[in-house]
Amino acid sequence: SAFGPVTVMIGLVICMIIGLTMREVET
């Protein structure tokens, strides 16, 4: 099944969103 690559991509997207949110909050 293709759950592996999808999970990795979702994880990267979540990390990017969290990073952007944290930067906005800090600023």
Residue frames as a rotation matrix with the C-alpha (Angstrom) as fourth column:
SER 1
0.574 0.819 0.000 0.00
0.819 -0.574 0.000 0.00
0.000 0.000 -1.000 0.00
ALA 2
-0.093 -0.592 0.801 1.05
0.563 -0.694 -0.448 3.65
0.821 0.410 0.398 -0.42
PHE 3
0.882 0.451 -0.135 0.50
0.353 -0.444 0.824 4.67
0.312 -0.775 -0.550 3.20
GLY 4
0.220 -0.893 -0.394 4.26
0.920 0.055 0.389 4.94
-0.326 -0.447 0.833 3.79
PRO 5
-0.653 -0.531 0.541 5.10
0.712 -0.674 0.197 7.84
0.260 0.513 0.818 1.41
VAL 6
0.147 0.790 0.595 1.79
0.311 -0.608 0.730 9.57
0.939 0.078 -0.335 2.20
THR 7
0.792 0.135 -0.595 2.51
0.604 -0.037 0.796 9.46
0.085 -0.990 -0.111 5.94
VAL 8
-0.202 -0.951 -0.236 5.99
0.926 -0.264 0.271 10.91
-0.320 -0.163 0.933 5.38
MET 9
-0.573 0.020 0.819 4.64
0.511 -0.773 0.376 13.75
0.641 0.634 0.433 3.22
ILE 10
0.543 0.826 0.149 1.89
0.323 -0.370 0.871 14.53
0.775 -0.425 -0.468 5.75
GLY 11
0.534 -0.420 -0.734 4.52
0.818 0.037 0.574 14.58
-0.214 -0.907 0.364 8.51
LEU 12
-0.575 -0.790 0.213 6.69
0.818 -0.546 0.181 17.03
-0.027 0.278 0.960 6.57
VAL 13
-0.222 0.577 0.786 3.69
0.329 -0.714 0.617 19.29
0.918 0.396 -0.031 5.90
ILE 14
0.772 0.526 -0.358 2.72
0.480 -0.112 0.870 19.27
0.417 -0.843 -0.339 9.58
CYS 15
0.105 -0.827 -0.553 6.29
0.928 -0.118 0.353 20.12
-0.357 -0.550 0.755 10.58
MET 16
-0.683 -0.349 0.641 6.35
0.624 -0.735 0.265 23.04
0.379 0.581 0.720 8.13
ILE 17
0.216 0.851 0.480 3.00
0.258 -0.523 0.812 24.36
0.942 -0.051 -0.332 9.37
ILE 18
0.743 0.022 -0.669 4.11
0.668 0.027 0.743 24.08
0.034 -0.999 0.005 13.00
GLY 19
-0.295 -0.947 -0.130 7.39
0.931 -0.316 0.184 25.84
-0.215 -0.067 0.974 12.18
LEU 20
-0.542 0.143 0.828 5.62
0.399 -0.823 0.404 28.72
0.739 0.549 0.390 10.44
THR 21
0.565 0.824 0.043 3.10
0.304 -0.256 0.918 29.03
0.767 -0.505 -0.395 13.28
MET 22
0.473 -0.457 -0.753 5.83
0.860 0.053 0.508 29.05
-0.192 -0.888 0.418 15.93
ARG 23
-0.618 -0.743 0.259 7.75
0.783 -0.610 0.119 31.76
0.069 0.276 0.959 14.05
GLU 24
-0.210 0.617 0.759 4.63
0.228 -0.723 0.651 33.91
0.951 0.310 0.011 13.73
VAL 25
0.767 0.504 -0.396 3.85
0.464 -0.009 0.886 33.49
0.443 -0.864 -0.241 17.43
GLU 26
0.097 -0.820 -0.564 7.42
0.950 -0.092 0.298 34.34
-0.296 -0.565 0.770 18.46
THR 27
-0.789 -0.361 0.496 7.40
0.536 -0.800 0.270 37.39
0.299 0.480 0.825 16.22
